[in-house]
């Protein structure tokens, strides 16, 4: 698996000048990130000390390995579907659905084909 931050999906050699999505400008969320073969691509929407919002695309067969975060995370599927496993409980989450991954809960994400999602991490402290 390859993880690309603000990747260059059309191979033009140009990366965005800023890490975040342009402020005060509307956008279509599923169109601000593209799929890349054999890769997970991440684009930062907002990054603050109190948390961040990112949009990610996953090619078929690509997912996230098991991890545990000290912060609550909200995962929302915006295209496709994926299995999100939280504390060994499987949840099939599809377009338009979201799930809260509680702080300190072991979790991982397995694709069901290509998919895109928004991850929102709230850094509210160690609760």
Protein Blocks (a to p, Z undefined) as FASTA:
>chain_A
ZZdehiafkonopacfbfbdcehiacdfklmpccdehiacdddfbdcfkbccddddddeh
iacdddddfbdcddddfehcddddeehiacdddehiacdddehiacddddebjddddddd
ddebjZZ
